Amino acid sequence: MTQSFSNAANTRLERGKRALAEIDGEAGHKVIAALADVAPDFADYVLEFPFGDIYSRPGLDLRAREIATIAALAAMGNAAPQLKVHIEAGLNVGLSRPEITEVLMQMAVYAGFPAALNGLFAAKEVFAARDLAA
């Protein structure tokens, strides 16, 4: 399944807003809102490029894109807030908790145990917050 955000009649910003809503939901809107008073143009860039252009491309479904994003953010080791947003996004687009856990465990091989541990603890926080909200 590939996403259907790309339509030539839509602007990058419009596609990005739709994609953000589907993928990141409330967490994504909080990031955009937090930028409003400090860098509103940057908020538009986030909507246009990652979501309006990249996430809206054919070729990978949203689950695959979130697996790649979660792995990359965990491997970086310095992006915990963004990792948590994308763990939420992974759940939003159909990844299961065990799948997310396996992606993070895989990072021990390529990014080291500290990166995997930090990723797993981030996932634990996201999972616990979801359980409380349910």
N, C-alpha and C positions, 0 to 999 in steps of 0.2 A: 504494500500500500504506500503510495506517495501522496504527499499533501497537495492540496489544490488551491494554494494561495495565489499563485502567479496567474495573473490575468492582465493582458496588456492595457486594458482600460483603467486599471488601478494604479495609483502612485505607489512608489516604494514605501512611503510613510503609511498609507492606508493598509497595504499588505502587511507591513511590519506590525501595526497595531492589532490586526486580526490574528497574526501568528503569535504574537506575545500573549494575547488573551487566551488562546488555545493551549499554548505550551506552558507558560509560566503562571498564568492566572493571577491571583492576588499578589503573589511574591514579586512578579515582574512589574506589576503596576506600582508597587511600593518603591522599587528601584527607580523607575521613571519619575515618580512623584518626588523622591528625595533629591533628584537632580534639578528640579524646577527652579529653586532659588539660587543655586550656585552655578549651574551650567546647563540651561535649557537647550541650547544647541546640541550639546553632547547627548542629551536624552533623545533628540531627533536622530542623531547619528546611530545610536543603539537600535532604535526602531527601524531605521532605513537599511543599514548594512547587514547586521547579523540576522535580523528577523525578516525584513522586507526583501533582501537579496539572497542570503545564504540558506536560511531555514526554509525559504519558499521555493528552492530549486527542486526539480525532480531528481531522481536517482537514489536517494535514501529516504526511507520513511522517518517519521519523527522519533520512533523508538531507537533506530540506529543512530540518528543524530545525537540523541541524548546519551546513549551509551558512550559515544566518542567524546562528548563534552564532559561527562562525569569522569571518564578516564583521564582526559587531559588536565582538568582542574585538580584532580587528586594528585596526579604526577607532578604538577607545578609545586605543590606543597605550600603555597603562600596565598591561596585564594579561597579560604574557608567560607566567607560569606557567599561568594558566587557558587561554590560547590553545593552549599545547602539549597540555594535557589534552584540549581539544576537537578539535585536529587528530588526535590518537589516536582520539578518539571517532568522528570523521568516517570514518577508515579502518575502524573497527570496524563501522560501519553501512553500509559499501559505497561510500563515496566513493573515487575513485581519487586517486593523487598528482597527476596533471595537473589534475583538477577542483579540488583544494584549492589548487594553485598558481594557477589561473585566478581563483578567488575572491579570493585575496590580491592578485594583480595588479590586479584590478578596484578594490581599495581605493585605489590610487594616484589614481584619478579623483576619488573622493569624500572620502577621508581624508588624501590627500597621499602623496608618495613616502616620507617617513620611516616612516609607518605601514605601507605596503606592504613596504618593505625589512625592517622589524623582523618582520613577519609571515612573510615568505619565509625569513628566517634561522631563525625558530622552526620552520618546517616542515622546513627542511634538517636541523635537529637531531633532530627527531622521526623523519624518514625514515632518517637515519643510525643512530639507536638501534635502529630496527626491523630494519635490515639486519644490524646486529651481533648482534641476538638471534636472527635466523633461521639 
